[in-house]
Amino acid sequence: MKDMPIGIFDSGLGGLTVMSQIMKLMPCEDIIYFGDTARVPYGSKSQESIIKYSMQIASFLLEKKVKIIVVACNTASALALPSLRKKLSVPVIGVIEPGAKYAVNATRNGRIGIIGTEGTINSSSYVKEIKRIDIKKKAFTQACPLFVPLVEEGWLSHPITYLIIEEYLKALTKKNIDTLILGCTHYPLIKKAIQKKVGKKTELVDSASATAGEVLKILKKDGLKSERQRKARYQFFVSDSPKKFQHVGQRFLGKLPMWVKKINLEEK
Amino acid sequence: MKDMPIGIFDSGLGGLTVMSQIMKLMPCEDIIYFGDTARVPYGSKSQESIIKYSMQIASFLLEKKVKIIVVACNTASALALPSLRKKLSVPVIGVIEPGAKYAVNATRNGRIGIIGTEGTINSSSYVKEIKRIDIKKKAFTQACPLFVPLVEEGWLSHPITYLIIEEYLKALTKKNIDTLILGCTHYPLIKKAIQKKVGKKTELVDSASATAGEVLKILKKDGLKSERQRKARYQFFVSDSPKKFQHVGQRFLGKLPMWVKKINLEEK
């Protein structure tokens, strides 16, 4: 049981930022990653579709005998986590609870900003989670639908990227926030640009590392942490062609050799 | 047979620009439109996936007894048209052949530019079709992956949209083209902004009207044109929630009352 792999999934590539943090924190844990590249992005789709897709992927990961499932996608965490937890027998961790918890501890003036996809922002999941932890904290949100296409286009520090960040964050920066949650796994790739625009005094919370910490905590608590001392094995599965995933994946994970296989979820 | 509806499909909303032209040209023809909003966008996905999705949608439209199928999506036209034509018994029209034909007739200096999604541009479909009609014409291409998210965000005349157009068209405008094919059904919505950037001397070819003309021609040729004199009926089907489709759809089609129903293609 302890030596079974960790399962991670995302709508596409973004979840690799979470995988990267888990690899750093738990270098001996095997990982199976699933990217739903045939149906990416999730951010603008309905809750019903997101729940269906998430359940299909979770079933696939369970067939692969994972000991825990990490929903490394903010939209799926926001819209499908309760359904997954209800139906699955392994622990399921999303990125929203760890990110919200970290932000609540980090803020000094109690004013937290949240940026994400339309799906994540409209679900109000971060706001609800922040209020659940501390009702007195103030939360302000902004959907930024162009950030994901910008990252996928590779315009990480392009002048236009700075202009789009400015446009989206205009209203938020007037709210005197001192903490900003990057509520989408793609956003850490434009973290430097965002930091420049909001200024050094605003702390950026990247859910990826908070989530990795939470995974470690749960594995320890449930006695599921691997005690092996060997190099971990990583496997990648996608629902569309592996080629683009391998290519853009290196932007997220560095030049790790990636063994990527295509799986047809719809016919499962 | 003559009074059966025209079937139109697209990855999402973009094909409504084609539908709108067909409605103008053939106001008595009933139309059934399918938007694959659960899997949009097609532009960055593999040919294998695009063929699978297109076949599923075509089967659905045939169940609805359409007399002709219009592939109102450049990516699906580029990647799935031969497969559809091989397997279907009704005429199948894509947007690429009519657009290429129009451009070849329109150019005065024989230099044609083509912009589109990654999938459309990488397929070289427009270039092949232009060369098939007239080998002496020169064709120059540029993928513009951020245009679709910009249109969906509604930034149709935003200053940032102008900057992104400038960035993408920089190389193309140096090629001395006098004709530019808008090789994606979303692009007509930023046609004014594109025209401003390329200048009045460059003619923009919007495949939508060229395609509508081609549909009329084929219906007449095959004796399939409706001779009824009544107001046409329009039905819309989507694979994700109808709500967003109805909302953004009006940006494409005007304030037409839209009857939209969700269909689960994967389980068909």
Interface residues (C-beta under 8 A of the other chain):
Chain A: T37 A38 R39 S44 K45 S46 E48 S49 P145 L146 V148 P149 L150 E152 E153 H158 P159 I160 L163 I164 E167 D240 S241 K243 K244 E266
Chain B: T37 A38 R39 S44 K45 S46 E48 S49 P145 L146 V148 P149 L150 E152 E153 H158 P159 I160 L163 I164 E167 S239 D240 S241 K243 K244 E266
